[in-house]
């Protein structure tokens, strides 16, 4: 937690808003997506999804295949506490919704379903999108599959399994967006990135969660930024956005997108 706090201070000192952006593509993204203050009707569904989880006292036996939680060390956890301590925050779920609504990706892959908060937000952003989401814990994936079904998240497939094994089976596909929100460890993150790089096309977007979760994750983010196939990156502190647009000059942006909260930064 102390590492994150120090990194956030550094982030604040070097970050900017739309006025410091000279790329038309990034300027449009920041103004029309990051800083969009419109209250969309689907926000009610996003908030309701999280609210039902916060009221759910079902106990799940959790199997952590990644780095584990920084807050919850016990293996049996209540759904309500997972949603509170490790679930995607409301503000981030809304941002993800706006991003999907703007870019309209047709094929989405998510590493780390957890309770499906981000999955549900992405579905609302583009109900026609085909979403494949992978969850390592069988009990969590079973619960989330039912919960997403109850909230009418169609075209959504949950795969239970180890990320390394499952993404190899999917590496021949092409994805418009991949949300990396699972194993927050350097080597694992880089392995997922390298394996799934072949699924990206010119207009694909990769989003990495918690790039300052640890020193190792920050090092992984630095490597990804410098990869020759990557042209534009946007560091929002909690998420790192990666673009492969060949028509763009390679450039890295540090943008204040949302007020920072340690809530939602403790997931595995």
MIKOLTOR-906852 format. One record per residue (C-alpha): residue number from 1; y, x, z. Coordinates in Angstrom, 3 decimals, always signed. Layout:
{num NUM north Y east X up Z}
...
end
This chain:
{num 1 north +0.000 east +0.000 up +0.000}
{num 2 north +2.378 east +2.872 up +0.828}
{num 3 north +1.662 east +4.427 up -2.569}
{num 4 north +2.653 east +1.167 up -4.287}
{num 5 north +5.853 east +0.927 up -2.279}
{num 6 north +6.926 east +4.469 up -3.214}
{num 7 north +6.107 east +3.847 up -6.867}
{num 8 north +8.096 east +0.605 up -6.817}
{num 9 north +11.195 east +2.430 up -5.595}
{num 10 north +10.801 east +4.854 up -8.513}
{num 11 north +10.282 east +1.915 up -10.859}
{num 12 north +13.501 east +0.222 up -9.724}
{num 13 north +15.489 east +3.410 up -10.289}
{num 14 north +14.379 east +3.804 up -13.915}
{num 15 north +13.833 east +0.199 up -14.998}
{num 16 north +16.222 east -1.929 up -17.030}
{num 17 north +16.669 east -5.485 up -18.290}
{num 18 north +17.272 east -6.836 up -21.795}
{num 19 north +20.608 east -5.018 up -22.055}
{num 20 north +18.864 east -1.663 up -22.091}
{num 21 north +16.485 east -2.625 up -24.916}
{num 22 north +17.318 east -1.695 up -28.508}
{num 23 north +14.045 east -2.733 up -30.142}
{num 24 north +14.427 east -6.239 up -31.690}
{num 25 north +10.735 east -6.952 up -31.042}
{num 26 north +10.899 east -6.036 up -27.355}
{num 27 north +14.330 east -7.646 up -26.905}
{num 28 north +12.923 east -10.931 up -28.234}
{num 29 north +9.934 east -10.651 up -25.890}
{num 30 north +12.096 east -9.941 up -22.851}
{num 31 north +14.668 east -12.687 up -23.497}
{num 32 north +12.381 east -15.404 up -24.856}
{num 33 north +9.390 east -14.772 up -22.596}
{num 34 north +10.036 east -12.576 up -19.554}
{num 35 north +13.424 east -14.124 up -18.728}
{num 36 north +12.748 east -17.674 up -19.901}
{num 37 north +13.822 east -19.924 up -17.002}
{num 38 north +12.679 east -23.192 up -18.598}
{num 39 north +10.489 east -25.355 up -16.379}
{num 40 north +7.530 east -26.210 up -18.591}
{num 41 north +5.455 east -29.286 up -17.866}
{num 42 north +2.298 east -27.158 up -17.801}
{num 43 north +3.657 east -25.310 up -14.767}
{num 44 north +2.591 east -28.355 up -12.736}
{num 45 north -1.010 east -27.801 up -13.849}
{num 46 north -0.778 east -24.085 up -13.058}
{num 47 north +0.514 east -24.799 up -9.544}
{num 48 north -2.036 east -27.565 up -8.980}
{num 49 north -4.913 east -25.289 up -9.979}
{num 50 north -3.861 east -22.703 up -7.399}
{num 51 north -3.156 east -25.398 up -4.788}
{num 52 north -6.695 east -26.808 up -5.029}
{num 53 north -8.083 east -23.303 up -4.468}
{num 54 north -5.876 east -22.725 up -1.432}
{num 55 north -7.309 east -25.900 up +0.091}
{num 56 north -10.921 east -25.014 up -0.721}
{num 57 north -12.881 east -23.637 up +2.246}
{num 58 north -16.104 east -22.980 up +0.342}
{num 59 north -17.646 east -19.656 up +1.373}
{num 60 north -18.785 east -17.295 up -1.376}
{num 61 north -21.038 east -14.270 up -0.962}
{num 62 north -19.080 east -11.655 up -2.898}
{num 63 north -20.518 east -8.714 up -4.793}
{num 64 north -17.793 east -6.135 up -5.528}
{num 65 north -18.673 east -4.097 up -8.611}
{num 66 north -15.217 east -2.511 up -8.825}
{num 67 north -12.877 east -0.819 up -6.388}
{num 68 north -13.066 east -3.741 up -3.962}
{num 69 north -10.308 east -5.550 up -2.143}
{num 70 north -7.611 east -3.737 up -0.184}
{num 71 north -7.377 east -6.688 up +2.233}
{num 72 north -10.752 east -8.443 up +2.414}
{num 73 north -13.614 east -6.125 up +3.316}
{num 74 north -16.159 east -8.761 up +4.365}
{num 75 north -18.718 east -9.852 up +1.757}
{num 76 north -18.570 east -13.548 up +2.661}
{num 77 north -15.130 east -14.907 up +1.809}
{num 78 north -13.528 east -18.314 up +1.716}
{num 79 north -12.173 east -19.424 up -1.645}
{num 80 north -8.842 east -20.233 up +0.014}
{num 81 north -8.449 east -16.661 up +1.285}
{num 82 north -9.430 east -15.133 up -2.061}
{num 83 north -6.804 east -17.297 up -3.759}
{num 84 north -4.198 east -16.308 up -1.176}
{num 85 north -4.883 east -12.557 up -0.973}
{num 86 north -6.294 east -11.606 up -4.354}
{num 87 north -5.533 east -14.401 up -6.770}
{num 88 north -2.916 east -14.189 up -9.520}
{num 89 north +0.442 east -15.238 up -8.080}
{num 90 north +2.192 east -18.369 up -9.336}
{num 91 north +5.002 east -16.342 up -10.917}
{num 92 north +2.593 east -14.101 up -12.810}
{num 93 north +0.486 east -17.062 up -13.927}
{num 94 north +3.644 east -18.671 up -15.332}
{num 95 north +4.603 east -15.438 up -17.116}
{num 96 north +1.110 east -15.169 up -18.597}
{num 97 north +1.391 east -18.782 up -19.749}
{num 98 north +4.731 east -18.068 up -21.460}
{num 99 north +3.373 east -14.916 up -23.086}
{num 100 north +0.356 east -16.748 up -24.515}
{num 101 north +2.534 east -19.669 up -25.625}
{num 102 north +4.809 east -17.241 up -27.480}
{num 103 north +2.162 east -15.066 up -29.129}
{num 104 north -0.493 east -17.760 up -29.664}
{num 105 north -3.526 east -15.416 up -29.613}
{num 106 north -6.631 east -17.090 up -31.041}
{num 107 north -9.273 east -14.848 up -29.488}
{num 108 north -8.817 east -13.687 up -25.900}
{num 109 north -10.968 east -11.470 up -23.703}
{num 110 north -10.462 east -11.191 up -19.947}
{num 111 north -12.123 east -8.618 up -17.725}
{num 112 north -12.216 east -10.103 up -14.237}
{num 113 north -12.321 east -13.900 up -14.027}
{num 114 north -12.110 east -14.081 up -10.236}
{num 115 north -11.185 east -17.713 up -9.461}
{num 116 north -9.915 east -18.389 up -12.980}
{num 117 north -6.206 east -18.674 up -12.161}
{num 118 north -5.141 east -16.412 up -15.036}
{num 119 north -7.868 east -17.869 up -17.280}
{num 120 north -6.521 east -21.367 up -16.716}
{num 121 north -2.918 east -20.284 up -17.376}
{num 122 north -3.936 east -18.616 up -20.650}
{num 123 north -5.807 east -21.750 up -21.722}
{num 124 north -2.714 east -23.864 up -21.096}
{num 125 north -0.622 east -21.389 up -23.103}
{num 126 north -2.820 east -21.948 up -26.149}
{num 127 north -5.473 east -24.667 up -25.700}
{num 128 north -6.933 east -23.798 up -29.126}
{num 129 north -7.670 east -20.205 up -28.164}
{num 130 north -11.237 east -19.055 up -27.631}
{num 131 north -11.333 east -17.327 up -24.249}
{num 132 north -14.192 east -15.100 up -23.139}
{num 133 north -13.924 east -13.976 up -19.536}
{num 134 north -16.281 east -11.629 up -17.664}
{num 135 north -16.934 east -11.761 up -13.931}
{num 136 north -19.183 east -9.314 up -12.100}
{num 137 north -20.021 east -11.499 up -9.091}
{num 138 north -22.541 east -14.253 up -9.870}
{num 139 north -21.316 east -16.556 up -7.078}
{num 140 north -17.680 east -16.208 up -8.116}
{num 141 north -18.476 east -16.816 up -11.792}
{num 142 north -20.562 east -19.903 up -10.948}
{num 143 north -17.780 east -21.345 up -8.797}
{num 144 north -15.040 east -20.574 up -11.338}
{num 145 north -17.015 east -22.018 up -14.241}
{num 146 north -17.211 east -25.354 up -12.459}
{num 147 north -13.606 east -25.226 up -11.279}
{num 148 north -12.285 east -24.471 up -14.776}
{num 149 north -14.428 east -27.284 up -16.151}
{num 150 north -12.939 east -29.692 up -13.617}
{num 151 north -9.480 east -28.675 up -14.832}
{num 152 north -10.414 east -29.266 up -18.481}
{num 153 north -10.256 east -25.629 up -19.623}
{num 154 north -12.052 east -25.995 up -22.938}
{num 155 north -13.088 east -23.202 up -25.338}
{num 156 north -13.646 east -20.958 up -22.314}
{num 157 north -16.838 east -18.940 up -21.847}
{num 158 north -17.598 east -17.147 up -18.574}
{num 159 north -20.024 east -14.232 up -18.746}
{num 160 north -21.559 east -12.896 up -15.559}
{num 161 north -22.410 east -9.212 up -15.721}
{num 162 north -21.319 east -5.626 up -15.427}
{num 163 north -18.204 east -4.915 up -17.493}
{num 164 north -19.660 east -1.746 up -19.037}
{num 165 north -22.729 east -3.572 up -20.307}
{num 166 north -20.992 east -6.733 up -21.480}
{num 167 north -18.065 east -5.167 up -23.367}
{num 168 north -20.499 east -3.077 up -25.431}
{num 169 north -21.994 east -6.334 up -26.685}
{num 170 north -18.518 east -7.567 up -27.596}
{num 171 north -17.145 east -4.370 up -29.155}
{num 172 north -17.830 east -5.559 up -32.711}
{num 173 north -15.470 east -8.523 up -32.239}
{num 174 north -11.729 east -8.600 up -32.837}
{num 175 north -9.398 east -9.756 up -30.086}
{num 176 north -5.757 east -10.767 up -30.281}
{num 177 north -5.326 east -10.247 up -26.555}
{num 178 north -7.333 east -8.508 up -23.838}
{num 179 north -6.400 east -8.904 up -20.181}
{num 180 north -7.803 east -6.063 up -18.052}
{num 181 north -7.916 east -7.496 up -14.531}
{num 182 north -11.075 east -6.163 up -12.966}
{num 183 north -12.273 east -2.746 up -11.860}
{num 184 north -9.083 east -0.969 up -10.775}
{num 185 north -10.390 east +2.573 up -10.999}
{num 186 north -9.194 east +5.301 up -13.358}
{num 187 north -12.422 east +6.247 up -15.114}
{num 188 north -13.603 east +2.658 up -15.421}
{num 189 north -10.257 east +1.488 up -16.834}
{num 190 north -10.182 east +4.309 up -19.391}
{num 191 north -13.760 east +3.566 up -20.398}
{num 192 north -12.929 east -0.112 up -20.987}
{num 193 north -9.844 east +0.871 up -22.959}
{num 194 north -11.714 east +3.313 up -25.196}
{num 195 north -14.631 east +0.932 up -25.758}
{num 196 north -12.444 east -2.050 up -26.612}
{num 197 north -9.905 east -0.127 up -28.674}
{num 198 north -12.014 east -0.780 up -31.765}
{num 199 north -11.579 east -4.537 up -31.239}
{num 200 north -7.788 east -4.298 up -31.621}
{num 201 north -5.794 east -4.939 up -34.783}
{num 202 north -2.137 east -4.385 up -35.621}
{num 203 north -0.932 east -7.454 up -33.716}
{num 204 north -3.263 east -7.204 up -30.731}
{num 205 north -1.979 east -6.922 up -27.170}
{num 206 north -3.675 east -5.301 up -24.192}
{num 207 north -2.419 east -6.195 up -20.707}
{num 208 north -3.425 east -3.993 up -17.781}
{num 209 north -3.143 east -5.423 up -14.278}
{num 210 north -1.977 east -3.368 up -11.277}
{num 211 north -1.096 east -0.128 up -13.061}
{num 212 north +0.279 east +1.191 up -9.771}
{num 213 north -2.640 east -0.004 up -7.650}
{num 214 north -3.550 east +3.641 up -6.963}
{num 215 north -2.745 east +7.147 up -8.156}
{num 216 north -5.803 east +6.987 up -10.391}
{num 217 north -4.666 east +3.748 up -12.043}
{num 218 north -1.232 east +5.246 up -12.681}
{num 219 north -2.894 east +8.257 up -14.311}
{num 220 north -4.975 east +5.920 up -16.469}
{num 221 north -1.782 east +4.105 up -17.521}
{num 222 north -0.160 east +7.438 up -18.452}
{num 223 north -3.145 east +8.305 up -20.658}
{num 224 north -3.084 east +4.911 up -22.378}
{num 225 north +0.645 east +5.211 up -23.107}
{num 226 north +0.118 east +8.496 up -24.918}
{num 227 north -2.854 east +7.391 up -27.017}
{num 228 north -2.085 east +7.867 up -30.742}
{num 229 north -3.021 east +4.281 up -31.628}
{num 230 north -0.578 east +2.876 up -29.083}
{num 231 north +2.979 east +2.383 up -30.341}
{num 232 north +4.839 east +0.255 up -27.780}
{num 233 north +4.224 east -0.081 up -24.052}
{num 234 north +6.111 east -2.148 up -21.506}
{num 235 north +5.822 east -1.259 up -17.838}
{num 236 north +6.686 east -4.241 up -15.618}
{num 237 north +5.243 east -2.506 up -12.550}
{num 238 north +2.573 east -5.128 up -11.879}
{num 239 north +1.401 east -5.306 up -15.523}
{num 240 north +1.379 east -2.825 up -18.373}
{num 241 north +1.691 east -4.297 up -21.884}
{num 242 north +0.264 east -2.316 up -24.806}
{num 243 north +0.989 east -2.961 up -28.506}
{num 244 north -0.466 east -1.369 up -31.629}
{num 245 north +2.185 east -2.365 up -34.182}
{num 246 north +2.207 east +0.368 up -36.834}
{num 247 north +5.617 east -0.765 up -38.084}
{num 248 north +7.145 east +0.198 up -34.729}
{num 249 north +8.324 east +3.644 up -33.669}
{num 250 north +6.412 east +4.825 up -30.594}
{num 251 north +8.471 east +3.891 up -27.552}
{num 252 north +7.912 east +3.153 up -23.873}
{num 253 north +9.934 east +0.576 up -21.948}
{num 254 north +10.290 east -0.007 up -18.207}
{num 255 north +11.406 east -3.599 up -17.676}
{num 256 north +12.118 east -5.637 up -14.550}
{num 257 north +10.251 east -8.834 up -15.379}
{num 258 north +9.641 east -10.528 up -12.016}
{num 259 north +10.509 east -9.928 up -8.369}
{num 260 north +7.812 east -7.671 up -6.938}
{num 261 north +5.365 east -8.937 up -4.339}
{num 262 north +2.369 east -7.175 up -2.844}
{num 263 north +0.643 east -10.558 up -2.999}
{num 264 north -1.853 east -10.515 up -5.839}
{num 265 north -1.990 east -6.712 up -5.857}
{num 266 north -5.058 east -6.437 up -3.697}
{num 267 north -7.794 east -7.601 up -5.995}
{num 268 north -10.721 east -5.458 up -7.010}
end
